């Protein structure tokens, strides 16, 4: 797990995940402020060379929780 910082101008994701030889950088956003927007923009510029960036914000997190809830009810 990595820290939530832009280190010397380089983006460092919250999590790095590798699945089926594909690299994913996961960024979790609790809220959007100027720093968060700049960090996410930096992530998008580095995406091509360092793997796909997946951003999970509060809206997406809520949707994922709802989906998980309904799958547990029908499984």
N, C-alpha and C positions, 0 to 999 in steps of 0.2 A: 504494500500500500504506500502511496506517495502522499506528500503534503499538498495542501491547497495553496500553492504559491506560484508566482511567476519568478523564477530564479534567474537573475541576470538577463532578463528579456526572453528567456526560454520558458515555454509552457510545461508545467508538470501536472499530469492528470491526478485525480483522486485515486483511481484504480487502473491497473493494467491487466487485461485478461487476454489470454491466447486460447483460441479454440479452432481446431482443424487447420492449424498453421496460419491462421489469420489473427492479426493483432487488433485489439480494441482498446481504446482509451475511454474510460468512463468518467464523466464529470457530473457531480451531484450538486445542484444549486438549490439552496434553501430559499434564497431571495435574490432579486436582481438589483444590484447597485452598479455604480460606474466601474468599480474594480472587477466585478463579475462579468460585465459586458466586455471589458478589455481582455480579460483572461479567456473568455470564450472565443472572441475574435482571433486571439493569438493561437488558440487551439485549432481553429479552422484553417489558418494559414499553414500550419505544420502537419495537417491531417494527411496529405498525400504521401509524405515520406515516412511517417511514424505510425500509420494505422488509422483506422476509422475512429472518429470521436462520437461517442454517444452521450448526449446531454440529458440528464434526468432532472427535471425541475418539479416543483410541487404539483403542477397539473398532471404531468405524466405519472408521477408517483401515485397520486390518487387514483388514476385510471388503472394502473397496474395492481394496486391493492383491491380495487373493485373486481377486476378480472379474476384475481386469485381467490377472492371470497366466493364468487359464483362457481368457479371450477371445483372448489371444495364441497359445495352444496350439491353439485350434480354428479360428482365422482363416486 
